[in-house]
């Protein structure tokens, strides 16, 4: 909404707000919030810095539960979901140090096992029995 007024300054603030049925006090409160963030946003910015530091100290391995535990040990009382939200907004994610099990890779030099299907007779099943059709 503030972008609309900024994009068309020649229209004036009051007429635009009147057409959109938005009280002028709401517009000016939004403007004030852009200039000076509320206490919660300032705390989030400070906490995000601490979360980044803990995440970096762990080598990028720690996810939100461990980061939350480290912050609590340091005496910073913050909710687990708040830590999750701030990590998500900051683009931080933990990684598992364990390697996943890979799939079997075929040895290119090995001889394949013989095929149990008799290709000479299309009516023969895999076990070698004759079909009854």
Phi and psi in radians as a Rosetta constraint file:
Dihedral C 1 N 2 CA 2 C 2 CIRCULARHARMONIC -1.174 0.35
Dihedral N 2 CA 2 C 2 N 3 CIRCULARHARMONIC -0.498 0.35
Dihedral C 2 N 3 CA 3 C 3 CIRCULARHARMONIC -1.160 0.35
Dihedral N 3 CA 3 C 3 N 4 CIRCULARHARMONIC -0.611 0.35
Dihedral C 3 N 4 CA 4 C 4 CIRCULARHARMONIC -1.116 0.35
Dihedral N 4 CA 4 C 4 N 5 CIRCULARHARMONIC -0.793 0.35
Dihedral C 4 N 5 CA 5 C 5 CIRCULARHARMONIC -1.191 0.35
Dihedral N 5 CA 5 C 5 N 6 CIRCULARHARMONIC -0.659 0.35
Dihedral C 5 N 6 CA 6 C 6 CIRCULARHARMONIC -1.178 0.35
Dihedral N 6 CA 6 C 6 N 7 CIRCULARHARMONIC -0.619 0.35
Dihedral C 6 N 7 CA 7 C 7 CIRCULARHARMONIC -1.265 0.35
Dihedral N 7 CA 7 C 7 N 8 CIRCULARHARMONIC -0.475 0.35
Dihedral C 7 N 8 CA 8 C 8 CIRCULARHARMONIC -2.237 0.35
Dihedral N 8 CA 8 C 8 N 9 CIRCULARHARMONIC 1.249 0.35
Dihedral C 8 N 9 CA 9 C 9 CIRCULARHARMONIC -1.208 0.35
Dihedral N 9 CA 9 C 9 N 10 CIRCULARHARMONIC -0.367 0.35
Dihedral C 9 N 10 CA 10 C 10 CIRCULARHARMONIC -1.230 0.35
Dihedral N 10 CA 10 C 10 N 11 CIRCULARHARMONIC -0.296 0.35
Dihedral C 10 N 11 CA 11 C 11 CIRCULARHARMONIC -1.366 0.35
Dihedral N 11 CA 11 C 11 N 12 CIRCULARHARMONIC -0.504 0.35
Dihedral C 11 N 12 CA 12 C 12 CIRCULARHARMONIC 1.562 0.35
Dihedral N 12 CA 12 C 12 N 13 CIRCULARHARMONIC 2.657 0.35
Dihedral C 12 N 13 CA 13 C 13 CIRCULARHARMONIC -1.298 0.35
Dihedral N 13 CA 13 C 13 N 14 CIRCULARHARMONIC -0.890 0.35
Dihedral C 13 N 14 CA 14 C 14 CIRCULARHARMONIC -1.076 0.35
Dihedral N 14 CA 14 C 14 N 15 CIRCULARHARMONIC -0.802 0.35
Dihedral C 14 N 15 CA 15 C 15 CIRCULARHARMONIC -1.092 0.35
Dihedral N 15 CA 15 C 15 N 16 CIRCULARHARMONIC -0.662 0.35
Dihedral C 15 N 16 CA 16 C 16 CIRCULARHARMONIC -1.148 0.35
Dihedral N 16 CA 16 C 16 N 17 CIRCULARHARMONIC -0.770 0.35
Dihedral C 16 N 17 CA 17 C 17 CIRCULARHARMONIC -1.126 0.35
Dihedral N 17 CA 17 C 17 N 18 CIRCULARHARMONIC -0.648 0.35
Dihedral C 17 N 18 CA 18 C 18 CIRCULARHARMONIC -1.114 0.35
Dihedral N 18 CA 18 C 18 N 19 CIRCULARHARMONIC -0.754 0.35
Dihedral C 18 N 19 CA 19 C 19 CIRCULARHARMONIC -1.154 0.35
Dihedral N 19 CA 19 C 19 N 20 CIRCULARHARMONIC -0.598 0.35
Dihedral C 19 N 20 CA 20 C 20 CIRCULARHARMONIC -1.521 0.35
Dihedral N 20 CA 20 C 20 N 21 CIRCULARHARMONIC -0.047 0.35
Dihedral C 20 N 21 CA 21 C 21 CIRCULARHARMONIC 1.003 0.35
Dihedral N 21 CA 21 C 21 N 22 CIRCULARHARMONIC 0.797 0.35
Dihedral C 21 N 22 CA 22 C 22 CIRCULARHARMONIC -2.024 0.35
Dihedral N 22 CA 22 C 22 N 23 CIRCULARHARMONIC 2.234 0.35
Dihedral C 22 N 23 CA 23 C 23 CIRCULARHARMONIC -1.107 0.35
Dihedral N 23 CA 23 C 23 N 24 CIRCULARHARMONIC 2.507 0.35
Dihedral C 23 N 24 CA 24 C 24 CIRCULARHARMONIC -1.123 0.35
Dihedral N 24 CA 24 C 24 N 25 CIRCULARHARMONIC -0.532 0.35
Dihedral C 24 N 25 CA 25 C 25 CIRCULARHARMONIC -1.098 0.35
Dihedral N 25 CA 25 C 25 N 26 CIRCULARHARMONIC -0.614 0.35
Dihedral C 25 N 26 CA 26 C 26 CIRCULARHARMONIC -1.128 0.35
Dihedral N 26 CA 26 C 26 N 27 CIRCULARHARMONIC -0.764 0.35
Dihedral C 26 N 27 CA 27 C 27 CIRCULARHARMONIC -1.062 0.35
Dihedral N 27 CA 27 C 27 N 28 CIRCULARHARMONIC -0.820 0.35
Dihedral C 27 N 28 CA 28 C 28 CIRCULARHARMONIC -1.241 0.35
Dihedral N 28 CA 28 C 28 N 29 CIRCULARHARMONIC -0.485 0.35
Dihedral C 28 N 29 CA 29 C 29 CIRCULARHARMONIC -1.178 0.35
Dihedral N 29 CA 29 C 29 N 30 CIRCULARHARMONIC -0.703 0.35
Dihedral C 29 N 30 CA 30 C 30 CIRCULARHARMONIC -1.088 0.35
Dihedral N 30 CA 30 C 30 N 31 CIRCULARHARMONIC -0.735 0.35
Dihedral C 30 N 31 CA 31 C 31 CIRCULARHARMONIC -1.086 0.35
Dihedral N 31 CA 31 C 31 N 32 CIRCULARHARMONIC -0.734 0.35
Dihedral C 31 N 32 CA 32 C 32 CIRCULARHARMONIC -1.128 0.35
Dihedral N 32 CA 32 C 32 N 33 CIRCULARHARMONIC -0.692 0.35
Dihedral C 32 N 33 CA 33 C 33 CIRCULARHARMONIC -1.147 0.35
Dihedral N 33 CA 33 C 33 N 34 CIRCULARHARMONIC -0.556 0.35
Dihedral C 33 N 34 CA 34 C 34 CIRCULARHARMONIC -1.179 0.35
Dihedral N 34 CA 34 C 34 N 35 CIRCULARHARMONIC -0.683 0.35
Dihedral C 34 N 35 CA 35 C 35 CIRCULARHARMONIC -1.335 0.35
Dihedral N 35 CA 35 C 35 N 36 CIRCULARHARMONIC -0.787 0.35
Dihedral C 35 N 36 CA 36 C 36 CIRCULARHARMONIC -2.236 0.35
Dihedral N 36 CA 36 C 36 N 37 CIRCULARHARMONIC 1.789 0.35
Dihedral C 36 N 37 CA 37 C 37 CIRCULARHARMONIC -1.159 0.35
Dihedral N 37 CA 37 C 37 N 38 CIRCULARHARMONIC 2.726 0.35
Dihedral C 37 N 38 CA 38 C 38 CIRCULARHARMONIC -1.257 0.35
Dihedral N 38 CA 38 C 38 N 39 CIRCULARHARMONIC 2.998 0.35
Dihedral C 38 N 39 CA 39 C 39 CIRCULARHARMONIC -1.041 0.35
Dihedral N 39 CA 39 C 39 N 40 CIRCULARHARMONIC -0.691 0.35
Dihedral C 39 N 40 CA 40 C 40 CIRCULARHARMONIC -1.096 0.35
Dihedral N 40 CA 40 C 40 N 41 CIRCULARHARMONIC -0.743 0.35
Dihedral C 40 N 41 CA 41 C 41 CIRCULARHARMONIC -1.166 0.35
Dihedral N 41 CA 41 C 41 N 42 CIRCULARHARMONIC -0.647 0.35
Dihedral C 41 N 42 CA 42 C 42 CIRCULARHARMONIC -1.134 0.35
Dihedral N 42 CA 42 C 42 N 43 CIRCULARHARMONIC -0.734 0.35
Dihedral C 42 N 43 CA 43 C 43 CIRCULARHARMONIC -1.129 0.35
Dihedral N 43 CA 43 C 43 N 44 CIRCULARHARMONIC -0.686 0.35
Dihedral C 43 N 44 CA 44 C 44 CIRCULARHARMONIC -1.077 0.35
Dihedral N 44 CA 44 C 44 N 45 CIRCULARHARMONIC -0.719 0.35
Dihedral C 44 N 45 CA 45 C 45 CIRCULARHARMONIC -1.134 0.35
Dihedral N 45 CA 45 C 45 N 46 CIRCULARHARMONIC -0.725 0.35
Dihedral C 45 N 46 CA 46 C 46 CIRCULARHARMONIC -1.162 0.35
Dihedral N 46 CA 46 C 46 N 47 CIRCULARHARMONIC -0.754 0.35
Dihedral C 46 N 47 CA 47 C 47 CIRCULARHARMONIC -1.164 0.35
Dihedral N 47 CA 47 C 47 N 48 CIRCULARHARMONIC -0.629 0.35
Dihedral C 47 N 48 CA 48 C 48 CIRCULARHARMONIC -1.080 0.35
Dihedral N 48 CA 48 C 48 N 49 CIRCULARHARMONIC -0.675 0.35
Dihedral C 48 N 49 CA 49 C 49 CIRCULARHARMONIC -1.074 0.35
Dihedral N 49 CA 49 C 49 N 50 CIRCULARHARMONIC -0.730 0.35
Dihedral C 49 N 50 CA 50 C 50 CIRCULARHARMONIC -1.189 0.35
Dihedral N 50 CA 50 C 50 N 51 CIRCULARHARMONIC -0.675 0.35
Dihedral C 50 N 51 CA 51 C 51 CIRCULARHARMONIC -1.118 0.35
Dihedral N 51 CA 51 C 51 N 52 CIRCULARHARMONIC -0.747 0.35
Dihedral C 51 N 52 CA 52 C 52 CIRCULARHARMONIC -1.043 0.35
Dihedral N 52 CA 52 C 52 N 53 CIRCULARHARMONIC -0.704 0.35
Dihedral C 52 N 53 CA 53 C 53 CIRCULARHARMONIC -1.135 0.35
Dihedral N 53 CA 53 C 53 N 54 CIRCULARHARMONIC -0.805 0.35
Dihedral C 53 N 54 CA 54 C 54 CIRCULARHARMONIC -1.098 0.35
Dihedral N 54 CA 54 C 54 N 55 CIRCULARHARMONIC -0.733 0.35
Dihedral C 54 N 55 CA 55 C 55 CIRCULARHARMONIC -1.118 0.35
Dihedral N 55 CA 55 C 55 N 56 CIRCULARHARMONIC -0.726 0.35
Dihedral C 55 N 56 CA 56 C 56 CIRCULARHARMONIC -1.192 0.35
Dihedral N 56 CA 56 C 56 N 57 CIRCULARHARMONIC -0.685 0.35
Dihedral C 56 N 57 CA 57 C 57 CIRCULARHARMONIC -1.103 0.35
Dihedral N 57 CA 57 C 57 N 58 CIRCULARHARMONIC -0.505 0.35
Dihedral C 57 N 58 CA 58 C 58 CIRCULARHARMONIC -1.458 0.35
Dihedral N 58 CA 58 C 58 N 59 CIRCULARHARMONIC -0.008 0.35
Dihedral C 58 N 59 CA 59 C 59 CIRCULARHARMONIC 1.371 0.35
Dihedral N 59 CA 59 C 59 N 60 CIRCULARHARMONIC 0.364 0.35
Dihedral C 59 N 60 CA 60 C 60 CIRCULARHARMONIC 1.394 0.35
Dihedral N 60 CA 60 C 60 N 61 CIRCULARHARMONIC 0.231 0.35
Dihedral C 60 N 61 CA 61 C 61 CIRCULARHARMONIC -1.575 0.35
Dihedral N 61 CA 61 C 61 N 62 CIRCULARHARMONIC -0.663 0.35
Dihedral C 61 N 62 CA 62 C 62 CIRCULARHARMONIC -1.155 0.35
Dihedral N 62 CA 62 C 62 N 63 CIRCULARHARMONIC 2.360 0.35
Dihedral C 62 N 63 CA 63 C 63 CIRCULARHARMONIC -1.781 0.35
Dihedral N 63 CA 63 C 63 N 64 CIRCULARHARMONIC -3.057 0.35
Dihedral C 63 N 64 CA 64 C 64 CIRCULARHARMONIC -1.024 0.35
Dihedral N 64 CA 64 C 64 N 65 CIRCULARHARMONIC -0.689 0.35
Dihedral C 64 N 65 CA 65 C 65 CIRCULARHARMONIC -1.094 0.35
Dihedral N 65 CA 65 C 65 N 66 CIRCULARHARMONIC -0.714 0.35
Dihedral C 65 N 66 CA 66 C 66 CIRCULARHARMONIC -1.257 0.35
Dihedral N 66 CA 66 C 66 N 67 CIRCULARHARMONIC -0.698 0.35
Dihedral C 66 N 67 CA 67 C 67 CIRCULARHARMONIC -1.067 0.35
Dihedral N 67 CA 67 C 67 N 68 CIRCULARHARMONIC -0.741 0.35
Dihedral C 67 N 68 CA 68 C 68 CIRCULARHARMONIC -1.061 0.35
Dihedral N 68 CA 68 C 68 N 69 CIRCULARHARMONIC -0.747 0.35
Dihedral C 68 N 69 CA 69 C 69 CIRCULARHARMONIC -1.121 0.35
Dihedral N 69 CA 69 C 69 N 70 CIRCULARHARMONIC -0.709 0.35
Dihedral C 69 N 70 CA 70 C 70 CIRCULARHARMONIC -1.134 0.35
Dihedral N 70 CA 70 C 70 N 71 CIRCULARHARMONIC -0.751 0.35
Dihedral C 70 N 71 CA 71 C 71 CIRCULARHARMONIC -1.095 0.35
Dihedral N 71 CA 71 C 71 N 72 CIRCULARHARMONIC -0.698 0.35
Dihedral C 71 N 72 CA 72 C 72 CIRCULARHARMONIC -1.151 0.35
Dihedral N 72 CA 72 C 72 N 73 CIRCULARHARMONIC -0.672 0.35
Dihedral C 72 N 73 CA 73 C 73 CIRCULARHARMONIC -1.118 0.35
Dihedral N 73 CA 73 C 73 N 74 CIRCULARHARMONIC -0.547 0.35
Dihedral C 73 N 74 CA 74 C 74 CIRCULARHARMONIC -1.419 0.35
Dihedral N 74 CA 74 C 74 N 75 CIRCULARHARMONIC -0.032 0.35
Dihedral C 74 N 75 CA 75 C 75 CIRCULARHARMONIC 1.602 0.35
Dihedral N 75 CA 75 C 75 N 76 CIRCULARHARMONIC 0.192 0.35
Dihedral C 75 N 76 CA 76 C 76 CIRCULARHARMONIC -1.679 0.35
Dihedral N 76 CA 76 C 76 N 77 CIRCULARHARMONIC 1.905 0.35
Dihedral C 76 N 77 CA 77 C 77 CIRCULARHARMONIC -1.567 0.35
Dihedral N 77 CA 77 C 77 N 78 CIRCULARHARMONIC 1.912 0.35
Dihedral C 77 N 78 CA 78 C 78 CIRCULARHARMONIC -2.516 0.35
Dihedral N 78 CA 78 C 78 N 79 CIRCULARHARMONIC 2.622 0.35
Dihedral C 78 N 79 CA 79 C 79 CIRCULARHARMONIC -1.291 0.35
Dihedral N 79 CA 79 C 79 N 80 CIRCULARHARMONIC 2.628 0.35
Dihedral C 79 N 80 CA 80 C 80 CIRCULARHARMONIC -1.081 0.35
Dihedral N 80 CA 80 C 80 N 81 CIRCULARHARMONIC -0.739 0.35
Dihedral C 80 N 81 CA 81 C 81 CIRCULARHARMONIC -1.209 0.35
Dihedral N 81 CA 81 C 81 N 82 CIRCULARHARMONIC -0.516 0.35
Dihedral C 81 N 82 CA 82 C 82 CIRCULARHARMONIC -1.179 0.35
Dihedral N 82 CA 82 C 82 N 83 CIRCULARHARMONIC -0.711 0.35
Dihedral C 82 N 83 CA 83 C 83 CIRCULARHARMONIC -1.085 0.35
Dihedral N 83 CA 83 C 83 N 84 CIRCULARHARMONIC -0.756 0.35
Dihedral C 83 N 84 CA 84 C 84 CIRCULARHARMONIC -1.042 0.35
Dihedral N 84 CA 84 C 84 N 85 CIRCULARHARMONIC -0.794 0.35
Dihedral C 84 N 85 CA 85 C 85 CIRCULARHARMONIC -1.113 0.35
Dihedral N 85 CA 85 C 85 N 86 CIRCULARHARMONIC -0.795 0.35
Dihedral C 85 N 86 CA 86 C 86 CIRCULARHARMONIC -1.161 0.35
Dihedral N 86 CA 86 C 86 N 87 CIRCULARHARMONIC -0.656 0.35
Dihedral C 86 N 87 CA 87 C 87 CIRCULARHARMONIC -1.147 0.35
Dihedral N 87 CA 87 C 87 N 88 CIRCULARHARMONIC -0.703 0.35
Dihedral C 87 N 88 CA 88 C 88 CIRCULARHARMONIC -1.117 0.35
Dihedral N 88 CA 88 C 88 N 89 CIRCULARHARMONIC -0.755 0.35
Dihedral C 88 N 89 CA 89 C 89 CIRCULARHARMONIC -1.168 0.35
Dihedral N 89 CA 89 C 89 N 90 CIRCULARHARMONIC -0.568 0.35
Dihedral C 89 N 90 CA 90 C 90 CIRCULARHARMONIC -1.454 0.35
Dihedral N 90 CA 90 C 90 N 91 CIRCULARHARMONIC -0.128 0.35
Dihedral C 90 N 91 CA 91 C 91 CIRCULARHARMONIC 1.349 0.35
Dihedral N 91 CA 91 C 91 N 92 CIRCULARHARMONIC 0.453 0.35
Dihedral C 91 N 92 CA 92 C 92 CIRCULARHARMONIC -1.721 0.35
Dihedral N 92 CA 92 C 92 N 93 CIRCULARHARMONIC 2.414 0.35
Dihedral C 92 N 93 CA 93 C 93 CIRCULARHARMONIC -2.601 0.35
Dihedral N 93 CA 93 C 93 N 94 CIRCULARHARMONIC 2.515 0.35
Dihedral C 93 N 94 CA 94 C 94 CIRCULARHARMONIC -1.440 0.35
Dihedral N 94 CA 94 C 94 N 95 CIRCULARHARMONIC 2.828 0.35
Dihedral C 94 N 95 CA 95 C 95 CIRCULARHARMONIC -2.216 0.35
Dihedral N 95 CA 95 C 95 N 96 CIRCULARHARMONIC 2.614 0.35
Dihedral C 95 N 96 CA 96 C 96 CIRCULARHARMONIC -1.473 0.35
Dihedral N 96 CA 96 C 96 N 97 CIRCULARHARMONIC 2.274 0.35
Dihedral C 96 N 97 CA 97 C 97 CIRCULARHARMONIC -1.277 0.35
Dihedral N 97 CA 97 C 97 N 98 CIRCULARHARMONIC -0.259 0.35
Dihedral C 97 N 98 CA 98 C 98 CIRCULARHARMONIC -1.329 0.35
Dihedral N 98 CA 98 C 98 N 99 CIRCULARHARMONIC 2.526 0.35
Dihedral C 98 N 99 CA 99 C 99 CIRCULARHARMONIC -1.571 0.35
Dihedral N 99 CA 99 C 99 N 100 CIRCULARHARMONIC 2.397 0.35
Dihedral C 99 N 100 CA 100 C 100 CIRCULARHARMONIC -1.262 0.35
Dihedral N 100 CA 100 C 100 N 101 CIRCULARHARMONIC 2.720 0.35
Dihedral C 100 N 101 CA 101 C 101 CIRCULARHARMONIC -1.277 0.35
Dihedral N 101 CA 101 C 101 N 102 CIRCULARHARMONIC 2.277 0.35
Dihedral C 101 N 102 CA 102 C 102 CIRCULARHARMONIC -1.484 0.35
Dihedral N 102 CA 102 C 102 N 103 CIRCULARHARMONIC 3.036 0.35
Dihedral C 102 N 103 CA 103 C 103 CIRCULARHARMONIC -1.612 0.35
Dihedral N 103 CA 103 C 103 N 104 CIRCULARHARMONIC 2.850 0.35
Dihedral C 103 N 104 CA 104 C 104 CIRCULARHARMONIC -1.215 0.35
Dihedral N 104 CA 104 C 104 N 105 CIRCULARHARMONIC 2.287 0.35
Dihedral C 104 N 105 CA 105 C 105 CIRCULARHARMONIC -1.853 0.35
Dihedral N 105 CA 105 C 105 N 106 CIRCULARHARMONIC 2.310 0.35
Dihedral C 105 N 106 CA 106 C 106 CIRCULARHARMONIC -1.336 0.35
Dihedral N 106 CA 106 C 106 N 107 CIRCULARHARMONIC 2.396 0.35
Dihedral C 106 N 107 CA 107 C 107 CIRCULARHARMONIC -1.367 0.35
Dihedral N 107 CA 107 C 107 N 108 CIRCULARHARMONIC 2.071 0.35
Dihedral C 107 N 108 CA 108 C 108 CIRCULARHARMONIC -1.172 0.35
Dihedral N 108 CA 108 C 108 N 109 CIRCULARHARMONIC -0.358 0.35
Dihedral C 108 N 109 CA 109 C 109 CIRCULARHARMONIC -1.579 0.35
Dihedral N 109 CA 109 C 109 N 110 CIRCULARHARMONIC -0.190 0.35
Dihedral C 109 N 110 CA 110 C 110 CIRCULARHARMONIC -1.335 0.35
Dihedral N 110 CA 110 C 110 N 111 CIRCULARHARMONIC 2.633 0.35
Dihedral C 110 N 111 CA 111 C 111 CIRCULARHARMONIC -1.452 0.35
Dihedral N 111 CA 111 C 111 N 112 CIRCULARHARMONIC 2.303 0.35
Dihedral C 111 N 112 CA 112 C 112 CIRCULARHARMONIC -1.220 0.35
Dihedral N 112 CA 112 C 112 N 113 CIRCULARHARMONIC 2.681 0.35
Dihedral C 112 N 113 CA 113 C 113 CIRCULARHARMONIC -1.199 0.35
Dihedral N 113 CA 113 C 113 N 114 CIRCULARHARMONIC 2.634 0.35
Dihedral C 113 N 114 CA 114 C 114 CIRCULARHARMONIC -1.163 0.35
Dihedral N 114 CA 114 C 114 N 115 CIRCULARHARMONIC 2.551 0.35
Dihedral C 114 N 115 CA 115 C 115 CIRCULARHARMONIC -1.330 0.35
Dihedral N 115 CA 115 C 115 N 116 CIRCULARHARMONIC 2.296 0.35
Dihedral C 115 N 116 CA 116 C 116 CIRCULARHARMONIC -1.472 0.35
Dihedral N 116 CA 116 C 116 N 117 CIRCULARHARMONIC -0.121 0.35
Dihedral C 116 N 117 CA 117 C 117 CIRCULARHARMONIC -1.533 0.35
Dihedral N 117 CA 117 C 117 N 118 CIRCULARHARMONIC 2.251 0.35
Dihedral C 117 N 118 CA 118 C 118 CIRCULARHARMONIC -1.463 0.35
Dihedral N 118 CA 118 C 118 N 119 CIRCULARHARMONIC 1.833 0.35
Dihedral C 118 N 119 CA 119 C 119 CIRCULARHARMONIC -1.289 0.35
Dihedral N 119 CA 119 C 119 N 120 CIRCULARHARMONIC -0.289 0.35
Dihedral C 119 N 120 CA 120 C 120 CIRCULARHARMONIC -1.197 0.35
Dihedral N 120 CA 120 C 120 N 121 CIRCULARHARMONIC -0.591 0.35
Dihedral C 120 N 121 CA 121 C 121 CIRCULARHARMONIC -2.085 0.35
Dihedral N 121 CA 121 C 121 N 122 CIRCULARHARMONIC 1.958 0.35
Dihedral C 121 N 122 CA 122 C 122 CIRCULARHARMONIC -1.199 0.35
Dihedral N 122 CA 122 C 122 N 123 CIRCULARHARMONIC -0.255 0.35
Dihedral C 122 N 123 CA 123 C 123 CIRCULARHARMONIC -1.571 0.35
Dihedral N 123 CA 123 C 123 N 124 CIRCULARHARMONIC 0.004 0.35
Dihedral C 123 N 124 CA 124 C 124 CIRCULARHARMONIC -1.535 0.35
Dihedral N 124 CA 124 C 124 N 125 CIRCULARHARMONIC 2.320 0.35
Dihedral C 124 N 125 CA 125 C 125 CIRCULARHARMONIC -1.469 0.35
Dihedral N 125 CA 125 C 125 N 126 CIRCULARHARMONIC 3.111 0.35
Dihedral C 125 N 126 CA 126 C 126 CIRCULARHARMONIC -1.117 0.35
Dihedral N 126 CA 126 C 126 N 127 CIRCULARHARMONIC -0.500 0.35
Dihedral C 126 N 127 CA 127 C 127 CIRCULARHARMONIC -1.513 0.35
Dihedral N 127 CA 127 C 127 N 128 CIRCULARHARMONIC -0.038 0.35
Dihedral C 127 N 128 CA 128 C 128 CIRCULARHARMONIC 1.646 0.35
Dihedral N 128 CA 128 C 128 N 129 CIRCULARHARMONIC 0.037 0.35
Dihedral C 128 N 129 CA 129 C 129 CIRCULARHARMONIC -1.500 0.35
Dihedral N 129 CA 129 C 129 N 130 CIRCULARHARMONIC 2.642 0.35
Dihedral C 129 N 130 CA 130 C 130 CIRCULARHARMONIC -1.357 0.35
Dihedral N 130 CA 130 C 130 N 131 CIRCULARHARMONIC 2.450 0.35
Dihedral C 130 N 131 CA 131 C 131 CIRCULARHARMONIC -1.431 0.35
Dihedral N 131 CA 131 C 131 N 132 CIRCULARHARMONIC 2.770 0.35
Dihedral C 131 N 132 CA 132 C 132 CIRCULARHARMONIC -1.855 0.35
Dihedral N 132 CA 132 C 132 N 133 CIRCULARHARMONIC 0.637 0.35
